[in-house]
Each structure stands twice: as structure tokens, then as C-alpha cells.
């Protein structure tokens, strides 16, 4: 999603706004498995604004923590179905980041990176921020620095087109079929039908 609204175009031309990035990750509670969304933005303080949900297209109100989002790789804006990867760095000393990495399960967590145009005068976005990257977390290693170094967590993210590369391990069987719908016996004899003897007139043989 790359389009800009008229209000954004006019504000950018008048140089009255600055671009800000927004990151939201939906992780799972390690005990209950309940999904929890945590957000960060590239400015200071707690900030609530309208974001266009890239998965549903709906405009929603999300809240973001400031001061922890230190860098985002350039996001390749491609129109094909290739799998894109983007690196994100978060401050390792931020309480919200520590919670994300240690208290919750971030493996394959859905992630959205958005961009909006923030007015320093009104302290609001001139229009809802738009999704620039939708995908999943591949890796989230916690880097412990040497004394005097900078602690950080580097997220490696893969685009949602990665889902197209998944294979289905399921096979055609009676057991698989009834998991989809109980009472469906279409494959009930799939494992033995090849051994059945069929007779056509005086000639018999196995089903081909």
C-alpha cells in the first residue's frame, strides 16, 4: 500500500510534516497462548493514532511506545510475489522490547510496518498511516554487548508472500477426510481399493 491522500501530499509539499514509522507485532503469551499486540514508533513518548490495517484494509486505532525503534532497513517496494526480508533494530534496554523478547513468544509473529506523516504543530497525523510491509518475524536474537556497548534486538522479518512457499503435508486418507468433516466417507476404502478384484464378464483383475 503506497498511495498518499490529498492531505498528505499537500502537507509534504508545504513541508509542514515529518515522516514517522510505526511497527506493530502480535506475539503470543507463553503460558496462555493469547495474542498480544505491541507497538513502537520512531519518535518519543506514547502515541495513539489511526493506522490502516494492511491485512483487513480497515482503519484502526493503535498505540505505540516511543524511544525503542532505532532503525528499519530500506523496504523494497515490489509488485511481484517474491519473498522480501527487512531488518528492524529495537533498543535492548527498553522495557517494552524486553517484554516482547522475553515474556512473549515472537516466533513467526505477524508484523506490520507503517508510515505516516506527523505534524509537529498539532501532534497528530494528517491522515491514517499506511502499511509499507506486512509479514512475520523470522528471528529475534537478543544481542548482549560488551561493557559499554549498545544492547539491541535485531528482528529479521519475512514478507507475507512467504506463505505461498509453504507445502501441505496432508495426504488423501479417510482419517484426514473425517477431520475436515465428520461422517465424510469418501476416502474410506482408499487404502485397499487397489487390491479389489473387479470382474467384467468372464475376465477379472485389479482396478488400474
C-alpha positions in Angstrom: 0.0 0.0 0.0 1.8 3.1 -1.2 -0.8 5.7 -2.1 -0.9 9.1 -0.4 -4.0 11.0 0.5 -4.5 14.6 -0.7 -3.9 15.9 2.8 -0.6 14.1 2.9 0.5 15.3 -0.5 -0.3 19.0 0.4 1.4 18.8 3.8 4.5 17.2 2.3 4.6 19.9 -0.4 4.3 22.6 2.2 6.9 21.0 4.4 4.7 21.1 7.5 5.1 17.4 8.4 7.7 14.8 9.1 7.6 11.1 8.2 7.3 8.7 11.1 7.5 4.9 11.1 5.2 2.6 13.1 5.9 -1.0 14.0 3.3 -3.4 15.4 4.0 -7.0 16.4 1.3 -9.5 17.5 3.0 -12.0 19.9 1.7 -14.9 22.0 1.6 -15.2 25.8 4.0 -18.0 26.6 1.5 -19.6 29.1 -2.0 -18.9 27.8 -1.2 -18.5 24.1 -3.3 -15.4 23.9 -2.3 -12.9 21.2 -1.0 -9.6 22.4 -0.1 -6.6 20.1 2.9 -4.4 21.0 3.7 -1.3 19.0 6.7 1.0 18.7 7.2 4.2 16.7 10.2 6.3 15.6 9.7 9.2 18.0 9.4 9.8 21.7 6.6 9.1 24.1 3.3 7.2 24.0 1.4 7.9 20.8 -2.1 6.7 19.7 -3.1 7.2 16.1 -5.1 5.8 13.2 -3.5 3.0 11.2 -4.7 1.3 8.1 -4.6 -2.4 8.9 -2.7 -3.9 5.9 -4.4 -7.3 6.3 -8.0 -6.2 6.5 -7.9 -2.7 4.9 -9.8 -1.3 8.0 -8.7 1.9 9.7 -8.0 1.1 13.4 -6.6 3.0 16.4 -3.3 1.6 17.6 -1.0 2.7 20.4 2.8 2.9 20.1 5.7 3.2 22.5 8.4 5.7 21.7 12.2 5.6 22.0 12.8 2.0 21.2 12.6 1.8 17.4 16.1 2.6 16.4 16.3 1.6 12.7 14.4 -0.1 9.8 16.1 -1.3 6.7 15.0 0.1 3.4 11.8 -1.7 2.4 11.8 -2.9 -1.3 8.5 -1.9 -2.8 8.0 -4.7 -5.4 4.9 -5.7 -7.3 5.8 -9.4 -7.7 5.3 -12.4 -5.3 8.9 -12.7 -4.2 9.6 -13.1 -0.5 11.1 -9.8 0.8 13.2 -9.6 4.0 13.5 -6.5 6.2 15.7 -5.9 9.3 14.5 -3.9 12.3 16.5 -2.9 15.3 15.0 -2.2 18.7 16.7 -0.9 21.8 17.5 -3.8 24.2 17.1 -1.6 27.3 13.5 -0.6 26.6 11.0 -2.3 29.0 8.5 -2.9 26.1 11.2 -4.5 24.0 12.3 -6.7 26.9 8.8 -7.8 27.4 8.4 -8.6 23.7 11.5 -10.7 23.6 11.5 -12.5 26.9 7.9 -12.6 28.2 6.2 -13.4 25.0 6.7 -15.9 22.1 7.7 -13.9 19.0 8.3 -16.8 16.7 6.5 -16.3 13.4 4.7 -13.3 15.0 2.7 -11.2 12.5 4.3 -7.8 12.0 3.3 -4.6 10.2 5.5 -1.6 9.4 3.6 1.5 8.5 4.5 5.1 7.6 2.5 8.2 8.5 3.1 12.0 8.3 3.2 13.7 11.6 2.5 17.4 12.2 4.9 18.8 14.9 2.4 21.7 15.4 -0.8 19.7 16.0 1.0 16.5 17.2 -1.3 14.3 15.1 -1.1 12.5 11.7 -2.6 14.4 8.8 -4.0 11.0 7.6 -4.0 7.4 8.8 -0.6 5.8 8.4 -0.4 3.2 5.6 1.2 -0.2 5.7 4.6 -0.5 3.9 5.5 -4.0 5.0 3.4 -6.9 6.2 5.0 -10.2 7.2 6.3 -12.4 10.0 9.3 -12.4 12.4 11.9 -15.0 11.3 14.4 -14.3 14.0 14.6 -12.1 17.1 18.0 -12.6 18.7 18.9 -10.7 21.9 22.4 -9.2 21.5 24.2 -8.8 24.8 27.0 -6.2 24.2 30.4 -5.9 25.9 30.7 -3.5 28.7 29.9 0.0 27.5 28.3 -1.3 24.3 24.7 -0.9 23.0 22.1 -3.6 23.8 19.8 -4.3 20.9 17.3 -6.8 19.5 17.6 -7.3 15.7 14.3 -8.6 14.2 14.6 -10.4 10.9 11.3 -10.2 9.1 9.9 -12.0 6.0 7.0 -10.7 3.9 3.6 -12.3 4.0 4.3 -13.8 0.5 6.3 -16.4 2.3 3.0 -18.2 3.0 3.0 -19.1 -0.8 6.1 -21.2 -0.3 4.5 -23.5 2.4 3.7 -27.1 1.4 0.8 -29.1 2.7 2.0 -32.3 4.5 -1.5 -33.7 4.5 -2.3 -36.8 2.4 -5.5 -38.2 1.0 -6.9 -40.6 3.5 -10.0 -41.5 5.4 -8.5 -40.1 8.7 -7.7 -36.8 7.0 -11.1 -36.5 5.4 -13.1 -37.0 8.6 -11.0 -34.4 10.3 -12.4 -31.9 7.8 -16.0 -33.2 8.1 -17.1 -36.0 10.3 -19.1 -38.6 8.5 -17.4 -38.0 5.2 -16.5 -41.5 4.0 -15.2 -40.6 0.5 -11.7 -42.0 1.2 -12.9 -44.8 3.5 -11.5 -47.5 1.2 -8.7 -45.5 -0.4 -6.0 -47.7 1.2 -7.4 -51.1 -0.1 -9.4 -50.3 -3.2 -6.3 -51.0 -5.3 -6.4 -54.7 -4.3 -10.0 -55.3 -5.1 -10.8 -57.8 -7.8 -13.3 -56.5 -10.4 -15.0 -58.8 -12.9 -16.1 -57.7 -16.3 -17.8 -60.6 -18.0 -15.5 -63.7 -17.6 -12.3 -61.6 -17.1 -11.2 -60.4 -13.7 -8.4 -58.2 -12.4 -7.4 -55.4 -10.1 -8.5 -51.9 -10.6 -6.0 -50.0 -12.7 
